[in-house]
Structures are given as structure tokens and as C-alpha cells.
Amino acid sequence: MVTKAERVGELRALLRRVMRGLWARRSATPELLALVEGASLGRRHVALLAQVGTEGERSVSELARELGLSLPAASTLARQLEERGLLERREDPADRRRTVVRLASATESAVRDWLARRSRPLEQALASLTEAEQEAFLKGLRALADALMEESSRGRLRPHHRHPHRRRPHRDRPV
């Protein structure tokens, strides 16, 4: 009989392997860098590009929220990716204050191929499971994600998304 401690130990070991694999995938691959002339791409560029390629056309504010970035940071990354020919930005016709971002038509198929190669290990892992096992696997991952977020002192928000701290008046300090 397997003990609870043994199961938790195996889970830790497996999560370390998964995290190493994910950590290695956070930077740009040679195939992606071949699309970009001269300039390198950082982790945040890759994350934003992957988000737009996976989720489709997004506003800059949606990207900022989904990636845990400030609005100016997301806007800068989108502009830099546009300059490199990977994204296209335009005003939202319904609201001119919003900027909408999508994959550039010239590089869209190459970016989608790159994303498909990145997703291959996930697809292989799910393909090796039955339908019921896939549901159980995803249920377990959801439970783990929820438990980790509950434990987090920051919750789902990054510190720069929180309301600014306002000093309260102090008897010895002028406001």
C-alpha cells in the first residue's frame, strides 16, 4: 500500500520535472528567432506572442491582465513585437482608446507552427490517457492550481496590480 507521504513525494518529483521542462520552454526557440532579424526576444515577448497566438486577437489591456503585466509593459512588448513583424496592432473601431493585437499575416503560419511544436508534449501526454483519465488528470491539476493560489499571499494578482498604498496621516509626519 502506498502511503500519503510517498504519493506527495512522487508528486513533488514529477512537478520538478514538469517545471524544468516548462522553464526551458519560456525563451525563444531558434525557429522563432529565425523570423526576427537581428533582435532577440525575451521571455515576456515570447509569453505575449504565445498568448496572442493561442487565444487569438486580444486587446493590450486583456494581455496585461492575462499575463500579469502592467498596461505600459504590455503595450511596449506589443509595439516591439510589431516592429519585429510578429504582431499587428490597430485601434478598436468600437473604442478608439483600445489597441487590439493579432498575429501578423506575414508570419502567422510560422508562429502557429512554432506554437504547435510547443504544444506537442501536452498533446502526447493527453493522447496516452483515456477520456476518463484525462478528466481525472485535469481535475487534479485544477485542484492543485486552486490550492496553490489559495496559499499564495499575493493571490492571482501581481503587486503592481493592487491599489496603490496610501499613507495615512501620522501625528509626527505631515501629509
MOJO-V362274 format. One record per pair of residues at least 4 apart in sequence whose C-alpha atoms are under 7 Angstrom apart, sorted by sequence separation. I is the first residue (numbers start at 1). J is the second residue. D is the distance in whole Angstrom. If there is no record, write none. Layout:
BEGIN
I/J/D + I/J/D
END
This chain:
BEGIN
2/6/6 + 3/7/6 + 4/8/6 + 5/9/6 + 6/10/6 + 7/11/6 + 8/12/6 + 9/13/6 + 10/14/6 + 11/15/6 + 12/16/6 + 13/17/7 + 14/18/6 + 15/19/6 + 16/20/6 + 17/21/6 + 18/22/6 + 19/23/6 + 20/24/6 + 21/25/7 + 22/26/7 + 28/32/6 + 29/33/6 + 30/34/6 + 41/45/6 + 42/46/6 + 43/47/6 + 44/48/6 + 45/49/6 + 46/50/6 + 47/51/6 + 48/52/6 + 49/53/6 + 50/54/6 + 51/55/6 + 52/56/5 + 58/62/6 + 59/63/6 + 60/64/6 + 61/65/6 + 62/66/6 + 63/67/6 + 64/68/6 + 65/69/6 + 69/73/6 + 70/74/6 + 71/75/6 + 72/76/6 + 73/77/6 + 74/78/6 + 75/79/6 + 76/80/6 + 77/81/6 + 78/82/6 + 79/83/6 + 80/84/6 + 81/85/6 + 82/86/6 + 92/96/5 + 104/108/6 + 107/111/6 + 108/112/6 + 109/113/6 + 110/114/6 + 111/115/6 + 112/116/6 + 113/117/6 + 114/118/6 + 115/119/6 + 116/120/6 + 119/123/6 + 120/124/6 + 121/125/6 + 122/126/6 + 123/127/6 + 124/128/6 + 129/133/5 + 130/134/6 + 131/135/6 + 132/136/6 + 133/137/6 + 134/138/6 + 135/139/6 + 136/140/6 + 137/141/6 + 138/142/6 + 139/143/6 + 140/144/6 + 141/145/6 + 142/146/6 + 143/147/6 + 144/148/6 + 145/149/6 + 146/150/6 + 147/151/6 + 148/152/6 + 154/158/7 + 157/161/6 + 2/7/7 + 28/33/6 + 41/46/7 + 52/57/6 + 58/63/7 + 64/69/5 + 69/74/6 + 81/86/5 + 82/87/5 + 91/96/5 + 103/108/6 + 129/134/6 + 150/155/7 + 169/174/7 + 52/58/7 + 64/70/6 + 81/87/6 + 82/88/5 + 92/98/6 + 149/155/6 + 169/175/6 + 33/40/7 + 64/71/5 + 82/89/7 + 91/98/6 + 92/99/6 + 149/156/7 + 91/99/5 + 92/100/6 + 126/134/6 + 90/99/6 + 91/100/6 + 61/71/6 + 64/74/5 + 89/99/6 + 90/100/5 + 63/74/7 + 89/100/6 + 90/101/7 + 89/101/5 + 28/41/6 + 88/101/6 + 89/102/7 + 60/74/6 + 87/101/7 + 88/102/5 + 27/42/6 + 60/75/6 + 87/102/6 + 88/103/6 + 27/43/5 + 87/103/4 + 88/104/5 + 26/43/6 + 86/103/6 + 87/104/4 + 28/46/6 + 86/104/5 + 27/46/6 + 85/104/6 + 26/46/7 + 86/107/6 + 45/77/6 + 59/98/7 + 60/99/6 + 59/99/6 + 60/100/6 + 59/100/4 + 60/101/7 + 58/100/6 + 59/101/6 + 57/100/7 + 58/101/5 + 57/101/6 + 58/102/7 + 57/102/5 + 56/102/7 + 36/84/6 + 52/102/6 + 53/103/6 + 52/103/7 + 53/112/7 + 50/115/7 + 32/114/7 + 68/157/7 + 68/158/6 + 70/160/7
END
